């Protein structure tokens, strides 16, 4: 990875961390305090558990964790879209759009962080194929 790619990777990694932690906090606050499905909180707060699974790997810059968590986050994008367009409460609609925004930020940051790694892996594979064919 070149020095400019490493420089940008730092920002993309930071963006992924901030958006993931923000999404965790948003989901907890949404289902317990801000606009729970039932007064006093709801079991929907358990939706945050899958977001906790990749947190350690994302903090440690684990490429594999960043890859699979970028697919996991799409479920939260879908949930945010559904709740933003179907919930009756104005607060839930705003929180749904916030969930969509945070999910998109995480997804984009994860992909942009992973891009140099994927490019390097493709190059290594290309060289191995060339070497094997000689």
Secondary structure as UniProt FT lines:
FT   HELIX           3..29
FT   HELIX           30..34
FT   TURN            39..40
FT   HELIX           43..48
FT   HELIX           49..53
FT   HELIX           55..59
FT   TURN            60..61
FT   HELIX           63..86
FT   HELIX           90..133
//
